[in-house]
Amino acid sequence: MYQPSTVRLFIKPFCGWCADAMEWLDRNQMKYNTVDVTSDSAAWDEMIRLSGQTCAPVIEVDGEILADFGVDELARFWEELG
């Protein structure tokens, strides 16, 4: 499985899709940093700049962006990265 050098997951607390994404990353032993966009206005602005939207989760993997996704889309995205 593709092992990226940088993974950032933009999340909103209590977001079910965000929790699912974190669980998928944990299950696949991926290292990542979470960015809470509700407590950091700069992170909110960056998420919008990167994804063009306000929906979470948004993941940035080595500069590649996937926005507003479920775990099926995340798995396909990860396969395409490899």
C-alpha positions as CSV (number, residue, x, y, z in Angstrom):
1,M,0.0,0.0,0.0
2,Y,1.2,3.5,-0.8
3,Q,3.2,5.0,2.0
4,P,3.0,8.8,1.7
5,S,5.4,11.3,3.4
6,T,2.7,13.8,4.4
7,V,-1.0,13.2,5.2
8,R,-3.3,15.9,6.6
9,L,-6.9,15.2,7.4
10,F,-9.1,18.2,7.8
11,I,-11.9,17.3,10.1
12,K,-14.9,18.7,12.1
13,P,-15.5,17.2,15.5
14,F,-18.4,14.8,15.8
15,C,-18.4,14.3,12.0
16,G,-19.2,10.7,11.3
17,W,-17.4,10.7,7.9
18,C,-14.3,12.2,9.6
19,A,-14.4,9.4,12.2
20,D,-14.7,6.8,9.5
21,A,-11.7,8.3,7.6
22,M,-9.6,8.3,10.8
23,E,-10.6,4.7,11.5
24,W,-9.7,3.6,7.9
25,L,-6.3,5.4,8.2
26,D,-5.6,3.8,11.6
27,R,-6.7,0.3,10.4
28,N,-4.3,0.7,7.4
29,Q,-1.5,1.9,9.7
30,M,-1.1,5.3,8.0
31,K,0.5,8.2,9.8
32,Y,-1.5,11.4,9.5
33,N,-2.1,14.7,11.2
34,T,-5.7,15.9,11.9
35,V,-6.6,19.5,11.5
36,D,-9.7,20.7,13.3
37,V,-11.2,23.3,11.0
38,T,-13.8,24.4,13.6
39,S,-11.2,25.6,16.1
40,D,-8.7,27.1,13.7
41,S,-9.9,29.8,11.2
42,A,-6.7,29.6,9.2
43,A,-7.2,25.8,8.8
44,W,-10.8,26.4,7.7
45,D,-9.6,28.9,5.1
46,E,-6.9,26.4,3.9
47,M,-9.4,23.6,3.6
48,I,-11.6,25.8,1.4
49,R,-8.7,26.9,-0.7
50,L,-7.5,23.3,-1.2
51,S,-10.9,21.7,-1.8
52,G,-13.1,24.5,-3.0
53,Q,-15.8,23.6,-0.4
54,T,-16.7,23.7,3.2
55,C,-17.6,20.0,3.7
56,A,-15.4,17.7,5.7
57,P,-13.5,15.5,5.7
58,V,-10.8,16.7,3.3
59,I,-7.5,14.8,3.0
60,E,-4.3,16.0,1.5
61,V,-1.8,13.2,0.7
62,D,1.5,14.4,-0.6
63,G,-0.2,17.4,-2.3
64,E,-3.2,15.4,-3.7
65,I,-6.6,16.4,-2.5
66,L,-9.8,14.3,-1.9
67,A,-12.7,16.2,-0.5
68,D,-16.1,15.3,1.1
69,F,-15.6,11.5,0.9
70,G,-16.6,8.2,2.5
71,V,-14.2,5.3,3.1
72,D,-15.0,3.7,-0.3
73,E,-13.8,6.8,-2.1
74,L,-10.8,7.0,0.2
75,A,-9.8,3.5,-0.6
76,R,-10.0,4.1,-4.3
77,F,-8.1,7.4,-4.0
78,W,-5.4,5.6,-2.1
79,E,-5.1,2.9,-4.7
80,E,-4.8,5.5,-7.4
81,L,-1.9,7.2,-5.5
82,G,0.1,4.0,-5.5
